[in-house]
Amino acid sequence: MRLIVPADYFQPTRPDAQYADEAAAFAALGWSVSTLDDGGQLHPVPNPGDTALYRGWMLNAAGYNALEAAVQAAGGDLLTSSAQYLGAHHLPNWAPLLADLTPETVCFSDLETAEARLRALGWDRFFVKDYVKSLKTGSGSLIEQPKQIAALMDEMAHFRGQIEGGLCVRRFEAFVPDTERRYFVVRGQPASADSTAVPGPVQACAERLALPFFSVDVAMREDGTLRVVEVGDGQVSDLVGWDVARFVDLWA
């Protein structure tokens, strides 16, 4: 196996500081390590037959396609294909498979109709994000009136640089503060940060999502129900609540 991590800007053969500990831990497992520089070059290029795991910044579809092409040009392959990457990275691809486990969600790419679509839903409050991320700056992603959607889209484009894919509007559910936890699923096997048993919704995600590596964030609703609040491709998911040793253990 080979790990690919972002390169240090000034020393492209060295891992970026944020991923240096992971790179060292995977190397200690016997994995080869490559860095990916800002120009899309790999240092060193993978060997023929290598299977590579990427751990790094979020990539859009074009960026991930380019990484996959670079690895395949060297005779290797990524553990997660481009289609599988978007299977977890883009919310419209996983939400329908988990409809009973996650807040009600409507996704659309025609932004001109956004206000009308929100009015048709008739919900009291709306949690709005693009296909990948919510807005954590400015006024945030929660709005109460459909007429607020235009200003929110402007803020999303301003702070994030784009609205990726389209909009996902989620019905607001009230969660108990500080109950959100992240789990990882590797080749169908779910795991927790503290090695305890995973809750039922995470096990269900592992069974329903035919993806090699992804993250699941679960929080407790105020009525005590555990809900899936987010799924992400594991390669670009932060180690929230995890230490490097426990994370690397999943691959031993």
Backbone as numpy.savetxt, mean C-alpha at the origin, in Angstrom:
# Nx Ny Nz CAx CAy CAz Cx Cy Cz
16.87 -15.30 -3.36 16.03 -14.10 -3.36 16.90 -12.85 -3.36
16.35 -11.80 -3.92 17.06 -10.52 -3.98 16.15 -9.42 -3.46
16.70 -8.55 -2.65 15.99 -7.37 -2.16 16.42 -6.17 -2.98
15.44 -5.35 -3.38 15.72 -4.10 -4.08 15.20 -2.96 -3.22
16.08 -2.01 -2.89 15.70 -0.86 -2.06 16.15 0.42 -2.74
15.56 1.56 -2.39 16.00 2.83 -2.95 17.46 3.11 -2.62
18.13 3.74 -3.56 19.55 4.06 -3.39 19.73 5.39 -2.66
20.83 5.49 -1.95 21.26 6.78 -1.41 21.50 7.73 -2.58
21.03 8.96 -2.45 21.12 9.90 -3.58 22.56 10.16 -3.99
23.45 10.29 -3.03 24.83 10.64 -3.32 25.73 9.43 -3.56
25.32 8.28 -3.04 26.10 7.05 -3.22 25.14 5.95 -3.68
24.86 5.91 -4.98 23.79 5.06 -5.49 23.98 3.55 -5.30
25.17 3.12 -4.93 25.35 1.69 -4.67 25.02 1.34 -3.22
24.69 2.36 -2.42 24.34 2.12 -1.02 22.85 2.36 -0.81
22.22 1.61 0.10 20.80 1.82 0.37 20.53 3.19 0.98
19.38 3.75 0.65 18.92 4.95 1.35 18.84 4.64 2.84
19.11 5.66 3.65 19.17 5.45 5.10 17.89 4.84 5.66
16.74 5.19 5.07 15.48 4.68 5.60 15.36 3.16 5.46
16.08 2.60 4.49 15.98 1.16 4.24 17.27 0.42 4.53
18.23 1.10 5.13 19.53 0.47 5.38 19.42 -0.70 6.35
18.62 -0.55 7.40 18.48 -1.63 8.38 17.83 -2.86 7.76
16.80 -2.64 6.95 16.17 -3.77 6.29 17.15 -4.46 5.34
17.90 -3.67 4.59 18.86 -4.25 3.65 19.88 -5.11 4.39
20.37 -4.62 5.51 21.36 -5.38 6.29 20.74 -6.66 6.84
19.50 -6.58 7.30 18.84 -7.76 7.88 18.57 -8.82 6.81
18.13 -8.41 5.64 17.91 -9.38 4.57 19.23 -9.97 4.09
20.27 -9.15 4.03 21.59 -9.66 3.65 22.06 -10.73 4.63
21.74 -10.53 5.91 22.12 -11.51 6.93 21.38 -12.83 6.74
20.22 -12.79 6.05 19.49 -14.02 5.73 20.09 -14.74 4.54
21.03 -14.08 3.88 21.63 -14.67 2.69 21.07 -14.13 1.39
20.21 -13.10 1.48 19.67 -12.50 0.27 20.71 -11.60 -0.39
20.64 -11.50 -1.71 21.39 -10.48 -2.43 20.63 -9.16 -2.31
21.34 -8.05 -2.40 20.72 -6.73 -2.26 21.13 -5.84 -3.43
20.17 -5.20 -4.06 20.42 -4.20 -5.09 19.77 -2.89 -4.68
20.32 -1.80 -5.18 19.71 -0.49 -4.97 19.14 0.02 -6.29
18.09 0.83 -6.17 17.43 1.43 -7.32 17.62 2.93 -7.25
18.36 3.49 -8.23 18.64 4.92 -8.17 17.51 5.73 -8.81
17.63 7.05 -8.72 16.56 7.93 -9.21 16.36 7.82 -10.71
17.36 7.33 -11.42 17.24 7.16 -12.86 16.70 5.80 -13.27
16.33 4.98 -12.29 15.78 3.67 -12.59 16.81 2.59 -12.82
18.09 2.89 -12.50 19.15 1.90 -12.68 19.31 1.06 -11.42
19.61 -0.23 -11.60 19.82 -1.14 -10.49 21.30 -1.38 -10.27
21.71 -1.38 -8.99 23.13 -1.57 -8.63 23.23 -2.66 -7.56
23.77 -3.83 -7.88 24.03 -4.34 -9.24 22.74 -4.83 -9.87
22.80 -5.14 -11.16 21.63 -5.71 -11.81 21.42 -7.12 -11.27
20.18 -7.58 -11.20 19.92 -8.94 -10.72 20.58 -9.99 -11.60
20.79 -11.15 -11.03 21.31 -12.28 -11.80 20.16 -12.98 -12.51
20.43 -13.64 -13.63 19.38 -14.43 -14.27 18.78 -15.44 -13.29
17.47 -15.52 -13.29 16.78 -16.45 -12.40 16.44 -15.90 -11.03
16.92 -14.70 -10.70 16.61 -14.10 -9.40 15.12 -13.76 -9.29
14.58 -13.98 -8.11 13.26 -13.44 -7.75 13.50 -12.29 -6.79
12.94 -11.13 -7.10 13.25 -9.92 -6.33 12.03 -9.39 -5.59
12.30 -8.94 -4.37 11.32 -8.25 -3.54 11.72 -6.79 -3.47
10.82 -5.89 -3.82 11.07 -4.46 -3.69 10.60 -3.98 -2.33
11.40 -3.15 -1.69 10.97 -2.47 -0.47 11.39 -1.01 -0.62
10.42 -0.13 -0.77 10.80 1.26 -0.99 9.62 2.19 -1.09
9.88 3.36 -1.71 8.85 4.38 -1.86 7.72 3.86 -2.74
6.55 4.47 -2.56 5.43 4.13 -3.43 5.77 4.47 -4.88
5.41 3.57 -5.78 5.58 3.78 -7.21 4.20 3.80 -7.87
4.02 4.69 -8.85 2.78 4.62 -9.61 2.88 3.46 -10.59
1.82 3.24 -11.35 1.79 2.08 -12.24 2.95 2.10 -13.23
3.23 3.27 -13.80 4.32 3.36 -14.78 5.67 3.09 -14.12
5.86 3.60 -12.92 7.12 3.38 -12.21 7.33 1.93 -11.87
6.26 1.24 -11.46 6.41 -0.18 -11.12 6.62 -1.01 -12.38
5.94 -0.64 -13.46 6.17 -1.33 -14.73 7.63 -1.21 -15.16
8.21 -0.02 -14.97 9.61 0.19 -15.35 10.54 -0.66 -14.50
10.25 -0.76 -13.20 11.07 -1.61 -12.33 10.96 -3.07 -12.76
9.75 -3.52 -13.03 9.57 -4.91 -13.46 10.33 -5.17 -14.76
10.27 -4.22 -15.69 10.97 -4.39 -16.97 12.48 -4.46 -16.77
13.01 -3.65 -15.85 14.45 -3.65 -15.60 14.90 -4.98 -15.01
14.12 -5.52 -14.10 14.47 -6.81 -13.49 14.36 -7.93 -14.52
13.31 -7.89 -15.33 13.14 -8.93 -16.34 14.20 -8.85 -17.43
14.65 -7.63 -17.74 15.71 -7.48 -18.75 17.00 -8.15 -18.31
17.20 -8.25 -17.00 18.39 -8.91 -16.46 18.19 -10.42 -16.31
16.99 -10.90 -16.65 16.72 -12.33 -16.55 16.07 -12.75 -15.25
15.69 -11.78 -14.43 15.02 -12.08 -13.17 13.54 -11.77 -13.24
12.91 -11.76 -12.09 11.49 -11.40 -12.03 11.18 -10.88 -10.64
10.14 -10.07 -10.56 9.68 -9.59 -9.27 8.74 -10.61 -8.64
8.79 -10.72 -7.33 7.85 -11.59 -6.62 6.42 -11.17 -6.91
6.20 -9.86 -6.97 4.88 -9.28 -7.22 4.85 -8.68 -8.62
4.00 -9.20 -9.49 3.90 -8.65 -10.84 3.25 -7.27 -10.81
3.30 -6.58 -11.93 2.67 -5.26 -12.01 1.17 -5.34 -11.73
0.52 -6.36 -12.27 -0.92 -6.51 -12.04 -1.20 -6.79 -10.57
-0.38 -7.62 -9.95 -0.56 -7.92 -8.52 -0.27 -6.70 -7.66
0.70 -5.89 -8.06 1.00 -4.66 -7.32 -0.23 -3.77 -7.24
-0.87 -3.55 -8.38 -2.06 -2.71 -8.40 -3.24 -3.39 -7.73
-3.19 -4.71 -7.61 -4.26 -5.43 -6.92 -4.42 -5.01 -5.48
-3.31 -4.61 -4.85 -3.38 -4.12 -3.47 -3.21 -2.61 -3.40
-2.43 -2.04 -4.33 -2.09 -0.61 -4.27 -3.27 0.28 -4.63
-4.13 -0.18 -5.52 -5.30 0.59 -5.94 -6.56 0.05 -5.26
-7.19 0.89 -4.48 -8.34 0.48 -3.67 -9.47 -0.17 -4.47
-9.81 0.31 -5.68 -10.92 -0.33 -6.40 -10.69 -1.80 -6.72
-9.45 -2.25 -6.66 -9.17 -3.64 -6.99 -9.42 -4.60 -5.83
-9.30 -4.09 -4.58 -9.49 -4.99 -3.44 -10.80 -4.75 -2.68
-11.31 -3.54 -2.69 -12.50 -3.24 -1.89 -13.71 -4.13 -2.23
-14.00 -4.42 -3.50 -15.16 -5.28 -3.78 -15.02 -6.69 -3.21
-13.79 -7.16 -3.05 -13.56 -8.50 -2.52 -13.72 -8.56 -1.01
-13.74 -7.37 -0.38 -13.83 -7.29 1.08 -15.03 -6.45 1.51
-16.07 -6.44 0.70 -17.19 -5.51 0.91 -17.84 -5.66 2.27
-17.84 -6.86 2.82 -18.46 -7.08 4.13 -17.54 -6.74 5.29
-16.28 -6.45 5.00 -15.27 -6.23 6.04 -14.80 -4.79 6.14
-15.18 -3.96 5.17 -14.62 -2.61 5.08 -15.75 -1.61 4.83
-15.56 -0.33 5.15 -16.63 0.64 4.92 -17.10 0.66 3.47
-18.39 0.93 3.30 -18.98 1.00 1.96 -18.20 2.00 1.11
-17.90 1.61 -0.13 -16.99 2.39 -0.96 -17.53 2.49 -2.38
-17.43 3.68 -2.95 -17.76 3.91 -4.35 -16.56 4.58 -5.01
-16.11 4.03 -6.14 -14.94 4.57 -6.84 -15.34 5.00 -8.25
-14.73 6.08 -8.72 -15.01 6.55 -10.08 -13.84 7.40 -10.56
-13.68 7.45 -11.87 -12.57 8.20 -12.46 -13.02 9.49 -13.14
-14.32 9.67 -13.34 -14.84 10.90 -13.95 -15.02 11.95 -12.85
-13.99 12.77 -12.67 -13.99 13.72 -11.56 -15.02 14.83 -11.74
-15.43 15.09 -12.97 -16.40 16.15 -13.23 -17.75 15.85 -12.58
-18.03 14.58 -12.35 -19.33 14.19 -11.80 -19.27 13.96 -10.29
-18.17 14.33 -9.65 -17.95 13.98 -8.25 -19.06 14.50 -7.33
-19.40 15.78 -7.45 -20.40 16.33 -6.54 -21.75 15.64 -6.72
-22.14 15.40 -7.95 -23.42 14.73 -8.21 -23.42 13.32 -7.65
-22.30 12.64 -7.76 -22.22 11.27 -7.24 -22.36 11.26 -5.72
-21.73 12.23 -5.06 -21.85 12.29 -3.60 -23.28 12.61 -3.18
-23.93 13.50 -3.91 -25.32 13.82 -3.58 -26.21 12.58 -3.72
-25.94 11.79 -4.75 -26.75 10.59 -4.98 -26.57 9.56 -3.86
-25.40 9.55 -3.24 -25.16 8.59 -2.16 -26.00 8.91 -0.92
-26.14 10.20 -0.62 -26.99 10.60 0.49 -26.42 10.30 1.87
-25.11 10.12 1.97 -24.50 9.81 3.27 -24.34 11.08 4.10
-24.21 10.90 5.42 -24.01 12.04 6.31 -22.60 12.62 6.19
-21.61 11.74 6.05 -20.23 12.17 5.92 -19.52 11.27 4.92
-18.47 11.83 4.30 -17.76 11.14 3.23 -16.26 11.18 3.51
-15.62 10.02 3.45 -14.16 9.97 3.54 -13.65 9.77 2.12
-12.86 10.74 1.63 -12.49 10.78 0.22 -10.98 10.61 0.05
-10.58 9.76 -0.86 -9.17 9.56 -1.19 -9.07 9.26 -2.68
-7.86 9.28 -3.21 -7.73 8.78 -4.58 -7.54 7.27 -4.51
-7.13 6.65 -5.60 -7.05 5.19 -5.61 -5.99 4.66 -4.64
-5.10 5.56 -4.15 -3.96 5.12 -3.34 -3.98 5.68 -1.92
-4.11 7.01 -1.78 -3.89 7.63 -0.48 -4.98 8.66 -0.16
-5.14 8.89 1.13 -6.00 9.96 1.60 -5.16 11.22 1.81
-5.82 12.33 2.04 -5.14 13.60 2.25 -4.91 13.80 3.74
-3.65 13.89 4.14 -3.32 14.04 5.55 -2.86 15.45 5.89
-2.88 16.34 4.90 -2.54 17.74 5.13 -3.75 18.60 4.76
-3.62 19.91 4.91 -4.73 20.78 4.59 -5.94 20.49 5.46
-7.10 20.40 4.85 -8.34 20.18 5.60 -8.62 18.70 5.85
-7.79 17.81 5.32 -7.99 16.38 5.51 -9.00 15.80 4.54
-9.30 14.51 4.68 -10.09 13.78 3.69 -11.57 13.64 4.04
-11.98 14.12 5.20 -13.36 13.95 5.64 -14.19 15.19 5.33
-15.28 15.02 4.61 -16.18 16.14 4.33 -17.61 15.74 4.71
-18.45 16.76 4.94 -19.83 16.51 5.36 -20.83 16.85 4.27
-20.43 17.69 3.31 -21.37 18.11 2.28 -20.76 17.88 0.90
-21.55 17.40 -0.06 -21.04 17.15 -1.40 -20.38 18.37 -2.04
-20.86 19.57 -1.72 -20.30 20.76 -2.35 -18.85 21.01 -1.93
-18.38 20.33 -0.90 -17.00 20.49 -0.44 -16.00 19.69 -1.28
-16.50 18.83 -2.16 -15.61 17.92 -2.87 -14.67 18.65 -3.83
-15.12 19.74 -4.44 -14.26 20.45 -5.40 -13.03 21.01 -4.70
-13.22 21.63 -3.54 -12.08 22.18 -2.79 -11.15 21.06 -2.33
-11.73 19.94 -1.93 -10.90 18.82 -1.49 -10.07 18.27 -2.64
-10.65 18.15 -3.82 -9.89 17.67 -4.98 -8.75 18.63 -5.31
-9.00 19.93 -5.18 -7.94 20.92 -5.42 -6.79 20.71 -4.43
-7.13 20.47 -3.16 -6.08 20.24 -2.16 -5.33 18.94 -2.44
-6.03 17.90 -2.85 -5.37 16.64 -3.17 -4.36 16.83 -4.30
-4.78 17.53 -5.34 -3.88 17.76 -6.47 -2.70 18.63 -6.05
-2.95 19.59 -5.16 -1.88 20.49 -4.72 -0.86 19.77 -3.84
-1.34 19.09 -2.81 -0.43 18.49 -1.84 0.18 17.18 -2.32
-0.55 16.44 -3.17 -0.04 15.14 -3.62 0.52 15.20 -5.04
0.30 16.32 -5.72 0.83 16.46 -7.07 -0.10 15.90 -8.14
-1.03 15.06 -7.76 -1.97 14.47 -8.70 -3.09 13.77 -7.93
-4.14 13.44 -8.64 -5.14 12.52 -8.12 -4.92 11.23 -8.88
-4.40 10.22 -8.19 -3.98 8.99 -8.87 -5.16 8.07 -9.13
-5.43 7.82 -10.40 -6.47 6.88 -10.79 -7.86 7.47 -10.84
-8.31 8.04 -9.75 -9.65 8.58 -9.62 -9.97 8.77 -8.15
-11.24 8.85 -7.82 -11.65 9.05 -6.43 -12.31 7.80 -5.87
-12.06 7.57 -4.60 -12.76 6.54 -3.83 -13.45 7.25 -2.67
-14.76 7.14 -2.60 -15.55 7.77 -1.56 -16.03 6.67 -0.62
-15.67 6.80 0.64 -15.99 5.76 1.62 -16.98 6.31 2.65
-17.94 5.50 2.99 -18.92 5.91 3.99 -18.23 6.00 5.35
-18.44 7.11 6.04 -17.75 7.33 7.31 -18.20 6.34 8.37
-17.23 5.76 9.07 -17.48 4.93 10.24 -16.61 5.45 11.37
-17.15 5.51 12.56 -16.41 6.02 13.72 -15.60 4.89 14.35
-14.29 5.13 14.49 -13.40 4.12 15.05 -12.87 4.56 16.41
-12.59 3.58 17.26 -12.00 3.86 18.57 -10.57 4.34 18.35
-10.18 5.47 18.93 -8.82 5.98 18.74 -7.76 4.97 19.16
-6.66 4.97 18.43 -5.47 4.17 18.76 -5.71 2.66 18.71
-6.70 2.23 17.92 -6.92 0.78 17.79 -6.44 0.23 16.45
-5.94 1.10 15.58 -5.52 0.62 14.26 -4.22 -0.17 14.37
-4.18 -1.34 13.72 -3.01 -2.20 13.72 -2.72 -2.66 12.29
-1.43 -2.82 12.01 -1.01 -3.29 10.68 -0.58 -4.74 10.74
-1.01 -5.50 9.76 -0.63 -6.90 9.60 -0.04 -7.08 8.20
0.80 -8.08 8.05 1.33 -8.42 6.73 0.90 -9.83 6.36
0.69 -10.03 5.06 0.37 -11.35 4.53 1.43 -11.70 3.49
2.17 -12.78 3.73 3.23 -13.22 2.84 2.87 -14.59 2.29
2.67 -14.64 0.98 2.33 -15.90 0.30 1.15 -16.60 0.99
0.13 -15.81 1.32 -1.09 -16.36 1.89 -1.07 -16.57 3.39
0.07 -16.28 4.04 0.18 -16.48 5.48 0.15 -15.14 6.20
-0.88 -14.86 6.99 -0.96 -13.58 7.70 -0.12 -13.60 8.97
0.39 -12.44 9.36 1.24 -12.36 10.54 1.02 -11.03 11.25
1.22 -11.06 12.58 1.09 -9.86 13.40 2.46 -9.40 13.87
2.53 -8.15 14.30 3.81 -7.59 14.74 4.32 -8.25 16.00
3.42 -8.72 16.85 3.83 -9.31 18.13 3.72 -10.83 18.15
3.56 -11.44 16.97 3.51 -12.90 16.81 2.27 -13.55 17.40
1.28 -12.75 17.81 0.03 -13.32 18.31 -0.88 -13.66 17.12
-1.96 -14.38 17.41 -2.90 -14.77 16.36 -3.51 -13.53 15.70
-3.72 -13.62 14.40 -4.32 -12.50 13.68 -5.84 -12.55 13.83
-6.51 -11.40 13.80 -7.97 -11.39 13.92 -8.63 -11.92 12.65
-9.90 -12.27 12.79 -10.65 -12.86 11.69 -10.64 -12.08 10.39
-10.83 -10.74 10.42 -10.82 -10.00 9.17 -9.50 -10.12 8.40
-8.40 -10.21 9.11 -7.10 -10.34 8.44 -6.98 -11.73 7.80
-7.43 -12.74 8.52 -7.42 -14.09 7.95 -8.28 -14.15 6.70
-9.42 -13.46 6.73 -10.29 -13.43 5.55 -9.60 -12.76 4.37
-8.87 -11.68 4.63 -8.12 -11.01 3.57 -7.10 -11.96 2.95
-6.41 -12.71 3.81 -5.40 -13.65 3.32 -6.03 -14.71 2.42
-7.25 -15.09 2.72 -7.92 -16.12 1.94 -8.53 -15.58 0.64
-8.95 -14.32 0.66 -9.66 -13.78 -0.51 -8.76 -13.09 -1.52
-7.66 -12.51 -1.08 -6.80 -11.74 -1.98 -5.65 -12.62 -2.46
-5.67 -12.97 -3.72 -4.65 -13.86 -4.29 -3.42 -13.04 -4.70
-2.74 -12.50 -3.70 -1.58 -11.64 -3.91 -0.42 -12.17 -3.08
0.82 -12.03 -3.58 1.95 -12.63 -2.87 2.37 -11.92 -1.59
2.12 -10.61 -1.50 2.62 -9.86 -0.34 1.86 -8.56 -0.21
1.12 -8.41 0.90 0.37 -7.17 1.09 0.20 -6.89 2.58
-0.20 -5.66 2.87 -0.46 -5.24 4.25 -1.96 -5.07 4.44
-2.40 -5.23 5.68 -3.81 -5.04 6.05 -3.84 -4.20 7.32
-4.56 -3.10 7.29 -4.75 -2.27 8.48 -6.17 -2.47 9.00
-6.27 -2.79 10.29 -7.55 -3.08 10.92 -7.74 -2.15 12.11
-8.96 -1.65 12.29 -9.28 -0.80 13.44 -10.62 -1.24 14.02
-10.85 -0.88 15.29 -12.10 -1.24 15.96 -13.12 -0.11 15.83
-14.26 -0.44 15.26 -15.35 0.53 15.19 -15.92 0.74 16.59
-16.61 1.84 16.80 -17.10 2.17 18.14 -18.06 1.13 18.70
-18.66 0.31 17.84 -19.54 -0.75 18.32 -18.79 -2.03 18.64
-17.45 -1.99 18.55 -16.63 -3.15 18.88 -16.28 -4.05 17.72
-16.77 -3.74 16.53 -16.50 -4.55 15.34 -15.15 -4.19 14.74
-14.33 -5.19 14.43 -13.07 -4.95 13.75 -13.33 -4.77 12.26
-12.74 -3.72 11.70 -12.98 -3.39 10.29 -11.65 -3.23 9.56
-11.62 -3.65 8.32 -10.45 -3.43 7.46 -10.53 -1.99 6.95
-9.56 -1.18 7.31 -9.58 0.22 6.88 -8.65 0.47 5.70
-7.71 -0.43 5.46 -6.79 -0.24 4.34 -6.10 -1.54 3.99
-5.85 -1.73 2.71 -4.98 -2.79 2.19 -3.95 -2.10 1.32
-2.71 -2.55 1.38 -1.66 -1.96 0.56 -0.69 -3.01 0.07
-0.01 -2.72 -1.02 1.06 -3.63 -1.43 2.14 -3.62 -0.36
2.56 -4.79 0.06 3.52 -4.88 1.16 4.87 -4.27 0.87
5.21 -4.18 -0.41 6.53 -3.66 -0.76 6.67 -2.17 -0.46
5.54 -1.46 -0.44 5.58 -0.01 -0.23 4.84 0.38 1.05
4.64 -0.58 1.95 3.97 -0.32 3.22 5.00 -0.11 4.32
4.85 0.98 5.07 5.76 1.23 6.19 5.60 0.16 7.26
6.64 0.02 8.08 6.60 -0.97 9.16 5.95 -0.37 10.41
4.72 0.09 10.26 4.02 0.73 11.37 3.76 -0.30 12.47
4.35 -0.08 13.64 4.17 -1.00 14.76 5.04 -2.24 14.70
5.85 -2.38 13.68 6.72 -3.54 13.50 8.18 -3.12 13.70
9.01 -4.07 14.17 10.44 -3.82 14.11 11.02 -4.62 12.95
12.20 -4.24 12.53 12.80 -4.85 11.34 13.01 -6.34 11.53
13.46 -6.73 12.72 13.75 -8.15 12.96 12.49 -9.01 12.78
11.37 -8.55 13.34 10.13 -9.31 13.21 9.68 -9.37 11.76
9.81 -8.25 11.05 9.40 -8.22 9.65 10.24 -9.18 8.81
11.54 -9.14 8.99 12.42 -10.00 8.19 12.20 -11.47 8.54
11.77 -11.73 9.77 11.43 -13.10 10.19 10.40 -13.75 9.27
9.52 -12.94 8.70 8.47 -13.48 7.83 9.05 -14.14 6.59
10.29 -13.80 6.26 10.92 -14.27 5.03 12.00 -15.33 5.29
12.19 -15.67 6.55 13.27 -16.61 6.90 12.92 -18.04 6.46
